[in-house]
Amino acid sequence: MSDFDLWSIRMHASGTSEGINRHLSGAERLVDGSLLNQVAVEMLTRAKGKFPDSIQITVEAIGDKDCHHIPCLSVQTVLSASAFEAAEFAKRVLASAGVPLSTATSAMNALQHGFSSDGVALRGASLWDSITGKRLEADKVRGVRASRFDYSPEGGAAVSKALAEHGLDHFRTREALALATKVIWSGIVAELCWSDEPSYTTGYVSTHRDGYVRLPGFKPAGATGGRIFFVQPNAADIASIEHRLQKAYALIDPPVSIFEPITAEDFLIRNEH
């Protein structure tokens, strides 16, 4: 249970381009009630920068609902000489979590070209059987979303300090780390992500063992972007995993472990021992 007046606030902005309604921006926080106005203004400002047709902000009182306190994933930056080398490394990380080469390759092709003929990125993530690559999400247009999570006050202070000390205190890194932490806690065995922002080429792969692994220059030029959540084959209860992803409230606590950048080769050698 939370020891302060906790509220969920979520933003979604969309716009129409070439006759297609597209997701443009999204954000969410779990905050003390005293911060609602400030956070709402920050979200509106962020959304307006994308020139949307529509902005939706949803605010929910958490009240006496259970709020889980979960540990933050570790952070590792792995340096590669090219997007191809980063992709080959990511496949090795995914393999260590039980995702075979064929499925990992199919996943990267999907993030390269999009999940539909119009090449539009999903608003959420695609949910895949980690072995076969079969898509399991009920809504193939929307996908599934990791939602209702944030850093606890102590976790937020710790992650800001730790990221700043390593030159990583950008809102993208902060938000991606929080999302990856919620995803892995929810029962996902691995996550693969390229941003759908055209100019942002850092992607990541995350697993329970390796944590949040940042890959600068991972996204190839012209890629659509998006994210894929991998689940174990024949997972006993996909509905339960989706519930934890989308409905369970979670605050991320310290400590936050951030390692110095390392080459892909050195990372793999270190993890073999």
Secondary structure, 3 states (H helix, E strand, C coil): CCCCCEEEEEEEEEEEECCEEEEEEEEEEEEEHHHHHHHHHHHHHHHHCCCCCEEEEEEEECCCCCEEEEECCCEEEEECCCHHHHHHHHHHHHHHCCCCHHHHHHHHHHHHHCCCCCCCCCCCEEEEECCCCCECCCCCCCCECCCCEEECHHHHHHHHHHHHHCCCCCHHHHHHHHHHHHHHHCCCCEEEEECCCCCCCCEEEEECCCEEEEECCCCCCCCCCEEEEEECCCCCCHHHHHHHHHCCEEEEECCCCECCCEEHHHHHHHHHC
